[in-house]
Amino acid sequence: MKPSRLFYAVMMTFWMVFLAMLAMVFTYAPQGGVSVAGLNLFAGTALVEGQVTAMAAIGLSDTARSVVFGLLGGLNFGAAGLVLFAMLFCVFGEEDEQRDARPLSEGAAGCAAVASAVTIVIGLAGGQIGELLFLQLLALAGLVLVALAVSQAESVEASKKHDATAELDNVIANHAAANAAFSARLANLTRREFQS
């Protein structure tokens, strides 16, 4: 495995885990957390208090708040899934699959952008900018960097392929020219043989 692929794997795994954890915060923190194997996960509501206060100030009902938090959690889970597939394509895929990694990483950044926009609109409209907005913008910035890194890797691979193709074309052209010169000399010698 190339070191660059290992770097992409580590970077994308970090952002995938970050997005999944952020999605779980959106999903479980407003409900008071979730209990798994005796552990109370996401029990603190400090991260979502600002968002809940902003939604209450806007006048959203409990059902509407649940729908908004579900939407934000779903967008972050979707972004995490897209990053996972982009990582698999970019790190373990062949050339065709590596080209498909860029649209997947851009789609993940798009999901994070929509989630950030919803969080910003609700926060600004309700007059509460909380930590959740900072985390969502951090995720968006990370996914934009991932998309830029994947497209940069794709352009480097394309330039390497173009250089290899140009070198192969030069070898073929030189070989053809050498064969043509040899054939011309041979034809010239044969003509002299027949003339004498």
Sequence and secondary structure as in RCSB ss.txt:
>XXXX:A:sequence
MKPSRLFYAVMMTFWMVFLAMLAMVFTYAPQGGVSVAGLNLFAGTALVEGQVTAMAAIGLSDTARSVVFGLLGGL
NFGAAGLVLFAMLFCVFGEEDEQRDARPLSEGAAGCAAVASAVTIVIGLAGGQIGELLFLQLLALAGLVLVALAV
SQAESVEASKKHDATAELDNVIANHAAANAAFSARLANLTRREFQS
>XXXX:A:secstr
  HHHHHHHHHHHHHHHHHHHHHHHHHHGGGT EEETTEEET   HHHHHHHHHHHHHT  HHHHHHHHHHHHHH
HHHHHHHHHHHHIIIII  HHHHHHHHHHHHHHHHHHHHHHHHHHHHHHHHT   HHHHHHHHHHHHHHHHHHHH
HHHHHHHHHHHHHHHHHHHHHHHHHHHHHHHHHHHHHHHHHHHHH 
